[in-house]
Amino acid sequence: MEKIGEIKRINGSLIIAEGLEGVRIGDIAYVGDLRLIGEVVRISGREVALQCYEDTSGLRPGEHVISTGTPLVAELGPGLIGGIFDGLERSEIELWKRTGPFIKKGYKVIPLNREKRWYFEPRVKPGDKVLEGDIIGVVKESKIIEHRILVPIGINGVVENIGEGDFKVDEPVAEIKLPNGVKREVKLMQTWPIRVPRPYKERLPLA
């Protein structure tokens, strides 16, 4: 849930705001009129300290700070290979095309192209039981890279239906029925909080 506060003090990239009761450490907020990206790093009484990840010059006390109530997440899916991204997973190539060599403050670019279609080839069929992390299909991301589409973490069940063909990253390619009867869609892309380690079944030794 969004919460709206205001800037009280500015010290370089550190922003002190009030009026954001209920936020948590790690929540992302849009800072100021340009909606710069900041992350909650400290909470002290009514004051919230945010680390701003963009140039804060021009910000003024009194401008709004809008908490998203969610952590900073990464988009994972076909289209990352071959890209160049900054620390906020903004495409440097796309930013250059849109703004030139000097990136404008507050400029937002989604990491994965929502219009491009990828050919999805299923590796399971309706009725198959699947667990989190299982491969349900693949996308040929390049001549040598096969992008494997996995069952999202926390989802275990039976494949209700699954498609084949060209899909956008935000379109469902499969549906999984959970033990409680709830159906969950699986897309080519997933989001993951960047400060939460990805789970693994086995850690392989270094070669």
DABEL-V168071 format. One record per residue. N is the residue number from 1. OMEGA is omega in whole degrees, -180 to 180 (999 if undefined). D_FIRST is the distance of its C-alpha to the first C-alpha in Angstrom with 1 decimal. Layout:
# DABEL-V168071
<<N,OMEGA,D_FIRST> <N,OMEGA,D_FIRST>>
This chain:
# DABEL-V168071
<<1,-180,0.0> <2,174,3.8> <3,-176,6.5> <4,175,10.1> <5,178,13.2> <6,-179,16.6> <7,175,19.2> <8,-179,21.9> <9,179,24.2> <10,178,24.9> <11,-176,27.2> <12,180,27.7> <13,-180,24.7> <14,-178,23.2> <15,174,20.8> <16,-177,20.3> <17,174,17.5> <18,178,16.6> <19,-179,13.9> <20,-179,11.2> <21,177,11.6> <22,178,9.8> <23,-179,9.4> <24,174,11.7> <25,180,14.8> <26,177,14.5> <27,177,11.0> <28,179,11.6> <29,173,11.4> <30,-171,13.4> <31,173,16.2> <32,-177,18.4> <33,179,19.6> <34,178,20.4> <35,176,16.9> <36,-177,18.5> <37,177,16.8> <38,-179,16.4> <39,179,15.5> <40,-178,15.0> <41,179,18.4> <42,176,19.1> <43,-179,17.8> <44,-177,20.5> <45,180,20.0> <46,-178,18.0> <47,178,18.7> <48,178,16.7> <49,179,18.8> <50,172,17.7> <51,-178,20.1> <52,-175,20.3> <53,176,21.7> <54,-179,23.4> <55,-176,26.1> <56,180,24.9> <57,-179,28.1> <58,176,27.5> <59,-180,24.3> <60,173,24.8> <61,-179,23.5> <62,178,21.5> <63,-175,19.6> <64,169,15.9> <65,-176,13.6> <66,178,10.1> <67,179,8.0> <68,-177,6.4> <69,-180,5.4> <70,179,8.3> <71,175,12.0> <72,-177,14.7> <73,175,16.1> <74,173,19.5> <75,-179,20.6> <76,-180,23.7> <77,179,26.2> <78,179,29.3> <79,179,29.8> <80,-178,29.2> <81,180,32.9> <82,179,34.9> <83,175,31.9> <84,-172,31.6> <85,174,28.1> <86,-176,26.9> <87,177,24.8> <88,-178,21.6> <89,172,23.1> <90,-179,24.0> <91,179,27.3> <92,180,30.0> <93,-180,32.3> <94,178,29.9> <95,179,29.0> <96,-180,32.8> <97,-172,33.4> <98,-173,30.9> <99,-177,31.3> <100,-175,34.5> <101,-179,35.3> <102,-175,33.1> <103,178,29.4> <104,179,27.6> <105,177,24.8> <106,-177,21.3> <107,-176,22.7> <108,175,20.6> <109,179,22.4> <110,-175,21.2> <111,-174,23.3> <112,179,24.6> <113,-178,26.5> <114,-177,25.0> <115,-178,28.4> <116,178,30.8> <117,180,32.0> <118,179,33.1> <119,-179,35.7> <120,178,34.4> <121,-176,37.1> <122,176,36.2> <123,175,37.6> <124,-179,36.9> <125,178,37.6> <126,-178,36.3> <127,179,37.1> <128,174,36.8> <129,-180,34.9> <130,178,32.5> <131,178,30.6> <132,-180,27.8> <133,177,29.2> <134,177,32.0> <135,179,33.1> <136,180,32.8> <137,-178,34.1> <138,174,34.9> <139,177,34.6> <140,-175,37.4> <141,175,35.6> <142,-179,38.9> <143,-177,42.5> <144,-177,42.1> <145,175,38.4> <146,-180,37.3> <147,-177,33.5> <148,179,32.8> <149,-173,29.9> <150,170,28.7> <151,-178,27.1> <152,178,23.6> <153,179,23.2> <154,-179,22.7> <155,175,24.4> <156,-180,27.9> <157,-177,29.8> <158,178,32.2> <159,179,32.1> <160,174,31.9> <161,-179,32.6> <162,-176,32.8> <163,173,33.9> <164,-180,36.1> <165,-176,36.4> <166,-179,34.4> <167,167,30.6> <168,-174,27.9> <169,-178,25.5> <170,176,22.6> <171,179,24.9> <172,177,25.4> <173,-179,28.8> <174,177,28.8> <175,-178,27.4> <176,179,27.7> <177,-179,28.1> <178,180,26.9> <179,180,29.1> <180,178,27.0> <181,179,27.6> <182,179,24.1> <183,-179,24.6> <184,178,22.6> <185,174,23.2> <186,180,24.4> <187,178,24.3> <188,-180,26.3> <189,173,23.3> <190,172,20.9> <191,-177,18.1> <192,178,18.5> <193,-171,16.9> <194,-179,19.8> <195,177,20.2> <196,-180,20.7> <197,175,24.3> <198,179,25.1> <199,178,27.1> <200,179,30.8> <201,-177,33.7> <202,176,36.4> <203,-177,36.8> <204,179,39.9> <205,177,42.4> <206,-180,42.9> <207,999,45.8>>
